[in-house]
Amino acid sequence: KPPTNEEVTLLRDALASFYGQPRDSPRALELLNQAVDAWQRQAPDERAALYRVRGDVYLDLKQPLDAVRDFTTTIGLLEGPGGDKADESELPAARLGRARAMRGAFLSGGKTFTKDEWADVAKDYQVALRLSSRDDYLETDSEKEADGAQRNPYAAWEWAQALRGAGQYETASETHTLAAFSFKDIGDPARSSVAELDAGIDLAAAGDGNYKDAKEILEKAIPKTTGITSGTDVELLQRVIAKEGEARIALASILWNAGDKAGAEKQLGEACVRFDQLEADNADREAARMKKGLLPPPKYNKVMFSIDDIAGAGGKVSCARFKNDEFLTRTLEWPESLRGKVQKLNKLG
């Protein structure tokens, strides 16, 4: 039978708690738990939507593994009998939500993934972007995925990060490059620069056979950061500089591994200078803010998965931290192959 008036009101109150202002996620979760139970007799497409919304609430509450569970239930319902009646946006949203929840679980330190598990995360991003394409004239999956990436370069960058985790370094580099072009197309040179640098870092993590291409991409992308401006978004520019320093150390690592000691020492030295400049500038800005009596910018406590969650200023990145394996693994998402190269470089002191 259809939902009762009381059940409809319950759902409306739950949605208003999450999507209204101010947002009240704990209250939304409490009401959604009741609504999910009440909707069990309804059609699969309606139940799927509730699980997907509750997954979003769990993400907002920094409970990524609970979010993964609900997004997985959503996908099962949508891909099962009766799921085809759902709005076409539901399945890509659930796939993207699950992928982001999985990344969040890893970056928070709550879970460690194998390469096969990272490949599953990458598959979710791939399918989400493919299903997000709105160009009816595209025929192949790769064309649809590229179109989806152009519509959502943030998700494209995240997809590339998952591919890196899966050890698919060349494909990760290609996907980071796609994200870089997509950001550039929407007038976002700062995030485009980050994605381009990551494309080089991907190849730096690959075998010695990719050395020439990795070196070429990094040497081309690194100088571009000096011309990047981000308007009033100081923190975005700080993340670009931090990524430049990271890319320099990746380049230094492969140069050292290839026997180019002088080149490696130069890149390492310049990276450390950039990190020091970054922290000095941040300290000056903080001192000026306090002198003026201004409040600090708000900090949002959320699950990390985005290009906007990468390390920036404020002691988050420095040359010394590249000797910390946990920092390399969780914060920078460097695979074992690249961590091994930087360990040799660290002998420079």
DOVEX-610312 format. One record per residue (C-alpha): residue number from 0; x, y, z. Coordinates in pm, 1 decimal, padded with zeros to 6 digits, always signed. Layout:
REM DOVEX-610312
(NUM, (X, Y, Z))
...
//
This chain:
REM DOVEX-610312
(0, (+00000.0, +00000.0, +00000.0))
(1, (+00113.6, +00360.5, -00050.1))
(2, (+00282.7, +00549.2, +00234.7))
(3, (+00053.7, +00702.4, +00493.8))
(4, (+00025.1, +01075.5, +00550.5))
(5, (+00230.5, +01034.0, +00867.5))
(6, (+00505.7, +00853.6, +00676.9))
(7, (+00511.0, +01120.7, +00406.1))
(8, (+00540.0, +01390.2, +00672.1))
(9, (+00820.8, +01194.6, +00836.9))
(10, (+01015.4, +01182.5, +00510.5))
(11, (+00957.6, +01551.4, +00439.2))
(12, (+01087.7, +01642.4, +00783.6))
(13, (+01394.4, +01421.7, +00729.1))
(14, (+01474.6, +01583.6, +00394.9))
(15, (+01416.0, +01931.8, +00535.1))
(16, (+01658.1, +01857.4, +00820.9))
(17, (+01933.7, +01765.0, +00574.0))
(18, (+01872.8, +01994.5, +00277.5))
(19, (+01732.2, +02292.8, +00467.5))
(20, (+01919.3, +02573.3, +00641.4))
(21, (+02067.5, +02531.9, +00890.6))
(22, (+02149.9, +02169.2, +00818.5))
(23, (+02084.4, +01926.2, +01102.9))
(24, (+02241.9, +01596.6, +00994.8))
(25, (+02199.4, +01412.5, +01328.1))
(26, (+01827.2, +01490.7, +01323.0))
(27, (+01808.2, +01394.2, +00953.8))
(28, (+01969.7, +01057.7, +01029.7))
(29, (+01727.9, +00990.0, +01314.5))
(30, (+01427.2, +01061.8, +01091.5))
(31, (+01567.5, +00880.4, +00789.7))
(32, (+01622.6, +00566.1, +00994.9))
(33, (+01249.8, +00569.6, +01070.1))
(34, (+01159.7, +00653.6, +00709.7))
(35, (+01374.4, +00371.6, +00567.5))
(36, (+01194.7, +00123.6, +00793.5))
(37, (+00853.7, +00262.5, +00697.6))
(38, (+00932.9, +00248.2, +00323.4))
(39, (+01027.4, -00120.2, +00315.1))
(40, (+00692.3, -00210.3, +00156.4))
(41, (+00741.4, +00043.6, -00125.1))
(42, (+00888.3, -00010.6, -00474.0))
(43, (+01265.0, -00067.4, -00513.2))
(44, (+01323.9, +00266.8, -00686.0))
(45, (+01167.2, +00458.8, -00395.4))
(46, (+01360.2, +00264.6, -00132.6))
(47, (+01682.6, +00313.6, -00328.3))
(48, (+01642.5, +00691.4, -00313.3))
(49, (+01609.8, +00682.6, +00065.0))
(50, (+01921.9, +00471.3, +00111.2))
(51, (+02112.8, +00704.0, -00121.6))
(52, (+02008.1, +01013.3, +00076.8))
(53, (+02098.7, +00841.7, +00404.3))
(54, (+02437.2, +00760.5, +00251.8))
(55, (+02487.2, +01132.2, +00188.6))
(56, (+02392.4, +01203.1, +00549.9))
(57, (+02645.0, +00946.7, +00676.2))
(58, (+02912.9, +01115.1, +00465.2))
(59, (+02822.1, +01450.5, +00615.7))
(60, (+02852.6, +01294.0, +00961.2))
(61, (+03199.2, +01155.6, +00878.3))
(62, (+03081.5, +00794.7, +00887.4))
(63, (+03213.8, +00680.0, +00546.9))
(64, (+03184.3, +00305.1, +00604.6))
(65, (+02815.4, +00340.9, +00697.5))
(66, (+02775.4, +00550.8, +00383.1))
(67, (+02938.2, +00274.8, +00174.4))
(68, (+02684.2, +00027.0, +00309.8))
(69, (+02385.1, +00244.4, +00213.7))
(70, (+02521.9, +00336.0, -00129.3))
(71, (+02582.1, -00034.3, -00195.5))
(72, (+02220.8, -00111.6, -00099.5))
(73, (+02106.1, +00166.4, -00334.2))
(74, (+02307.0, +00026.5, -00624.7))
(75, (+02171.8, -00323.6, -00563.4))
(76, (+01812.6, -00197.9, -00566.8))
(77, (+01863.1, +00015.2, -00878.1))
(78, (+02031.0, -00265.1, -01070.8))
(79, (+01769.4, -00519.5, -00960.6))
(80, (+01403.9, -00574.7, -01062.1))
(81, (+01207.3, -00249.0, -01068.6))
(82, (+01514.8, -00032.5, -01028.9))
(83, (+01486.9, +00096.7, -01384.3))
(84, (+01189.2, +00311.9, -01279.4))
(85, (+01413.9, +00539.7, -01076.4))
(86, (+01529.8, +00879.6, -01196.5))
(87, (+01833.1, +00838.6, -01423.5))
(88, (+02045.1, +01051.8, -01190.5))
(89, (+02013.2, +00809.9, -00897.0))
(90, (+02254.6, +00537.5, -01011.0))
(91, (+02547.0, +00765.8, -01102.5))
(92, (+02491.2, +00955.6, -00776.4))
(93, (+02506.6, +00631.3, -00576.0))
(94, (+02817.5, +00509.6, -00762.6))
(95, (+02989.6, +00843.0, -00707.7))
(96, (+02880.4, +00850.6, -00344.2))
(97, (+03020.3, +00503.7, -00276.6))
(98, (+03350.2, +00587.5, -00446.3))
(99, (+03387.9, +00905.5, -00242.2))
(100, (+03296.3, +00728.0, +00080.0))
(101, (+03562.2, +00465.1, +00009.1))
(102, (+03825.5, +00734.2, -00055.7))
(103, (+03717.1, +00906.5, +00263.1))
(104, (+03755.1, +00586.5, +00463.2))
(105, (+04110.9, +00547.3, +00333.3))
(106, (+04220.4, +00909.5, +00377.8))
(107, (+04082.6, +00918.3, +00732.2))
(108, (+04301.1, +00623.1, +00823.6))
(109, (+04000.9, +00403.6, +00889.6))
(110, (+04071.3, +00152.1, +00616.2))
(111, (+04353.8, +00020.8, +00398.8))
(112, (+04286.5, -00103.4, +00045.8))
(113, (+04450.1, -00356.7, -00180.8))
(114, (+04509.2, -00271.4, -00544.4))
(115, (+04202.3, -00479.3, -00635.6))
(116, (+03988.9, -00280.1, -00392.9))
(117, (+04119.1, +00044.8, -00539.8))
(118, (+04027.7, -00091.4, -00882.7))
(119, (+03670.0, -00137.2, -00757.6))
(120, (+03665.7, +00224.2, -00637.7))
(121, (+03797.8, +00338.0, -00976.2))
(122, (+03522.4, +00135.7, -01145.6))
(123, (+03257.7, +00321.5, -00946.2))
(124, (+03399.8, +00655.0, -01061.5))
(125, (+03421.3, +00530.8, -01419.9))
(126, (+03059.7, +00412.1, -01427.3))
(127, (+02936.0, +00727.1, -01251.5))
(128, (+03102.2, +00952.6, -01508.8))
(129, (+02983.9, +00735.6, -01797.5))
(130, (+02623.9, +00750.3, -01675.5))
(131, (+02654.6, +01126.1, -01619.9))
(132, (+02707.4, +01190.0, -01990.1))
(133, (+02418.0, +01375.8, -02148.6))
(134, (+02535.5, +01366.2, -02509.6))
(135, (+02308.0, +01122.6, -02693.4))
(136, (+02536.9, +01120.2, -02997.0))
(137, (+02828.2, +00956.8, -02816.9))
(138, (+02857.1, +00585.4, -02891.0))
(139, (+03149.9, +00437.4, -02697.9))
(140, (+03189.7, +00408.3, -02321.5))
(141, (+03520.4, +00598.7, -02333.4))
(142, (+03354.0, +00891.2, -02513.9))
(143, (+03076.5, +00901.1, -02255.2))
(144, (+03328.2, +00884.7, -01970.0))
(145, (+03524.6, +01174.5, -02118.8))
(146, (+03202.7, +01374.6, -02150.8))
(147, (+03114.4, +01295.8, -01789.3))
(148, (+03463.3, +01403.7, -01682.9))
(149, (+03425.0, +01734.4, -01862.9))
(150, (+03100.3, +01789.9, -01673.7))
(151, (+03259.3, +01698.3, -01339.7))
(152, (+03639.3, +01743.8, -01340.4))
(153, (+03642.2, +01705.5, -00961.3))
(154, (+03519.8, +01346.3, -00994.5))
(155, (+03762.6, +01288.9, -01282.7))
(156, (+04056.0, +01388.6, -01058.6))
(157, (+03927.9, +01155.2, -00787.0))
(158, (+03895.6, +00873.8, -01042.1))
(159, (+04260.0, +00922.4, -01136.2))
(160, (+04362.1, +00902.9, -00770.0))
(161, (+04180.2, +00569.5, -00738.3))
(162, (+04353.2, +00441.9, -01050.7))
(163, (+04686.7, +00535.2, -00893.6))
(164, (+04592.1, +00333.5, -00586.7))
(165, (+04511.1, +00040.5, -00815.2))
(166, (+04859.8, +00056.4, -00963.8))
(167, (+04727.6, +00160.2, -01306.4))
(168, (+04972.5, +00446.5, -01333.1))
(169, (+04958.2, +00517.6, -01705.5))
(170, (+04576.9, +00522.8, -01706.3))
(171, (+04583.5, +00739.0, -01393.0))
(172, (+04813.4, +00985.5, -01569.6))
(173, (+04582.6, +00997.6, -01871.8))
(174, (+04282.5, +01056.8, -01645.7))
(175, (+04458.0, +01328.9, -01445.8))
(176, (+04541.7, +01493.1, -01778.9))
(177, (+04173.7, +01472.8, -01877.4))
(178, (+04082.0, +01637.3, -01546.6))
(179, (+04343.2, +01908.3, -01608.7))
(180, (+04195.1, +01991.8, -01948.5))
(181, (+03842.3, +01984.8, -01803.6))
(182, (+03933.3, +02226.3, -01524.4))
(183, (+04102.7, +02451.6, -01777.2))
(184, (+03790.9, +02448.9, -01994.7))
(185, (+03580.7, +02586.8, -01708.2))
(186, (+03833.2, +02860.3, -01632.7))
(187, (+03999.8, +02697.6, -01331.5))
(188, (+04377.3, +02716.6, -01392.9))
(189, (+04468.7, +02642.8, -01030.5))
(190, (+04301.1, +02302.2, -01008.7))
(191, (+04408.5, +02233.0, -01366.6))
(192, (+04768.2, +02282.7, -01255.7))
(193, (+04723.8, +02042.9, -00961.4))
(194, (+04580.8, +01775.5, -01190.2))
(195, (+04861.8, +01821.7, -01444.9))
(196, (+05125.5, +01783.8, -01173.3))
(197, (+04951.6, +01470.1, -01049.9))
(198, (+04969.6, +01325.7, -01401.8))
(199, (+05346.6, +01347.4, -01377.3))
(200, (+05350.5, +01203.3, -01025.4))
(201, (+05153.4, +00902.4, -01155.0))
(202, (+05424.9, +00822.4, -01406.8))
(203, (+05696.0, +00883.9, -01147.8))
(204, (+05538.3, +00597.1, -00953.6))
(205, (+05553.9, +00369.1, -01255.8))
(206, (+05853.4, +00166.0, -01365.5))
(207, (+06178.0, +00295.1, -01510.4))
(208, (+06026.4, +00262.5, -01856.1))
(209, (+05810.1, +00567.0, -01780.8))
(210, (+06102.0, +00778.2, -01656.6))
(211, (+06135.3, +00991.6, -01969.4))
(212, (+05762.3, +01072.9, -01989.1))
(213, (+05738.2, +01142.5, -01614.9))
(214, (+06038.1, +01376.4, -01628.7))
(215, (+05898.3, +01556.6, -01932.7))
(216, (+05551.8, +01611.8, -01780.2))
(217, (+05688.3, +01729.0, -01445.2))
(218, (+05949.3, +01961.1, -01594.9))
(219, (+05679.9, +02113.8, -01813.9))
(220, (+05412.0, +02145.2, -01544.0))
(221, (+05619.4, +02268.8, -01247.7))
(222, (+05715.0, +02613.1, -01390.0))
(223, (+05350.5, +02687.4, -01476.1))
(224, (+05257.4, +02723.4, -01108.9))
(225, (+05433.3, +03059.4, -01080.3))
(226, (+05175.7, +03212.0, -01314.7))
(227, (+04873.4, +03074.5, -01130.5))
(228, (+04636.7, +03315.8, -00958.0))
(229, (+04323.9, +03221.1, -00765.4))
(230, (+04157.4, +03554.7, -00694.3))
(231, (+04063.5, +03577.5, -00328.1))
(232, (+04099.0, +03201.0, -00269.1))
(233, (+04433.3, +03208.8, -00089.7))
(234, (+04401.6, +02851.9, +00037.3))
(235, (+04360.8, +02720.7, -00319.0))
(236, (+04681.3, +02895.9, -00425.8))
(237, (+04856.5, +02750.1, -00120.9))
(238, (+04748.0, +02401.2, -00227.8))
(239, (+04891.0, +02463.9, -00574.9))
(240, (+05227.1, +02563.1, -00425.2))
(241, (+05223.0, +02260.7, -00194.7))
(242, (+05149.2, +02034.8, -00492.4))
(243, (+05435.9, +02197.9, -00683.6))
(244, (+05670.1, +02111.2, -00396.6))
(245, (+05538.5, +01755.7, -00392.3))
(246, (+05593.3, +01727.7, -00767.9))
(247, (+05950.3, +01857.9, -00732.4))
(248, (+06026.3, +01587.8, -00475.6))
(249, (+05872.2, +01322.8, -00700.9))
(250, (+06092.0, +01452.0, -00983.8))
(251, (+06396.4, +01456.7, -00755.5))
(252, (+06322.2, +01097.2, -00657.0))
(253, (+06322.9, +00965.9, -01013.2))
(254, (+06627.3, +01175.7, -01105.6))
(255, (+06815.9, +01029.9, -00807.9))
(256, (+06700.6, +00680.6, -00903.7))
(257, (+06829.3, +00742.0, -01258.9))
(258, (+07171.0, +00854.6, -01133.5))
(259, (+07123.4, +01229.0, -01190.3))
(260, (+07243.4, +01333.7, -00845.2))
(261, (+07289.6, +01702.1, -00929.7))
(262, (+06943.1, +01730.2, -01083.1))
(263, (+06788.1, +01555.0, -00784.2))
(264, (+06964.8, +01782.5, -00534.3))
(265, (+06848.8, +02091.2, -00725.0))
(266, (+06483.0, +01984.3, -00728.9))
(267, (+06489.4, +01880.1, -00364.1))
(268, (+06644.1, +02210.7, -00262.7))
(269, (+06389.9, +02412.7, -00461.1))
(270, (+06105.1, +02208.8, -00312.5))
(271, (+06221.9, +02284.7, +00039.6))
(272, (+06254.8, +02654.9, -00044.0))
(273, (+05898.2, +02658.9, -00180.8))
(274, (+05762.9, +02486.8, +00129.9))
(275, (+05946.9, +02736.9, +00351.9))
(276, (+05810.7, +03028.8, +00147.4))
(277, (+05462.2, +02882.2, +00172.2))
(278, (+05477.7, +02861.6, +00551.3))
(279, (+05636.8, +03206.3, +00587.6))
(280, (+05364.7, +03365.5, +00373.9))
(281, (+05095.2, +03183.2, +00569.4))
(282, (+05245.2, +03302.4, +00898.6))
(283, (+05252.0, +03662.3, +00771.0))
(284, (+04888.9, +03640.3, +00662.6))
(285, (+04788.1, +03497.4, +00999.3))
(286, (+04974.7, +03771.3, +01186.2))
(287, (+04806.9, +04038.4, +00972.3))
(288, (+04465.1, +03883.6, +01034.2))
(289, (+04516.0, +03878.9, +01411.0))
(290, (+04643.5, +04238.5, +01409.5))
(291, (+04325.0, +04349.9, +01234.3))
(292, (+04112.1, +04151.8, +01477.6))
(293, (+03953.1, +03947.3, +01200.3))
(294, (+03805.3, +03603.9, +01256.6))
(295, (+03982.2, +03307.1, +01093.8))
(296, (+03809.5, +03148.9, +00792.9))
(297, (+03564.3, +02873.5, +00890.6))
(298, (+03694.8, +02517.5, +00892.0))
(299, (+03457.2, +02243.5, +00788.2))
(300, (+03491.3, +01904.4, +00952.5))
(301, (+03403.7, +01663.2, +00671.3))
(302, (+03506.4, +01344.0, +00498.4))
(303, (+03805.4, +01408.9, +00272.8))
(304, (+03800.1, +01288.0, -00086.8))
(305, (+03828.7, +01597.9, -00307.0))
(306, (+04102.8, +01785.2, -00488.4))
(307, (+04023.1, +02064.0, -00240.5))
(308, (+04124.6, +01839.2, +00048.6))
(309, (+04489.7, +01803.8, -00052.6))
(310, (+04759.9, +01938.3, +00179.6))
(311, (+04824.5, +02312.1, +00185.6))
(312, (+04980.9, +02557.2, +00429.7))
(313, (+04970.9, +02557.1, +00807.5))
(314, (+05228.6, +02287.7, +00876.8))
(315, (+05051.7, +02032.4, +00659.2))
(316, (+05346.7, +01980.1, +00425.1))
(317, (+05723.4, +02024.3, +00451.7))
(318, (+06041.0, +01853.1, +00334.3))
(319, (+06072.9, +01680.8, +00671.7))
(320, (+05730.2, +01520.8, +00635.6))
(321, (+05844.7, +01332.8, +00325.1))
(322, (+06035.7, +01106.0, +00562.7))
(323, (+05706.5, +01002.3, +00724.2))
(324, (+05558.5, +00694.7, +00556.1))
(325, (+05207.9, +00759.2, +00691.0))
(326, (+05212.9, +01110.2, +00541.2))
(327, (+05324.8, +00975.4, +00205.1))
(328, (+05061.0, +00700.6, +00209.9))
(329, (+04750.7, +00868.3, +00352.6))
(330, (+04798.2, +01237.3, +00278.3))
(331, (+04977.9, +01231.2, -00057.1))
(332, (+04847.9, +00890.4, -00171.0))
(333, (+05190.9, +00785.1, -00294.8))
(334, (+05212.2, +00413.3, -00378.2))
(335, (+05487.8, +00191.2, -00245.8))
(336, (+05692.0, +00219.7, -00565.7))
(337, (+05727.3, +00598.0, -00530.9))
(338, (+05772.5, +00585.7, -00153.4))
(339, (+06066.7, +00354.9, -00210.0))
(340, (+06230.0, +00603.8, -00445.5))
(341, (+06190.0, +00896.3, -00207.5))
(342, (+06340.9, +00692.4, +00076.9))
(343, (+06662.6, +00670.8, -00125.3))
(344, (+06646.1, +01044.3, -00189.5))
(345, (+06603.9, +01115.4, +00181.5))
(346, (+06960.3, +00998.0, +00236.8))
(347, (+07059.4, +01342.4, +00112.9))
(348, (+06949.4, +01460.2, +00459.6))
//
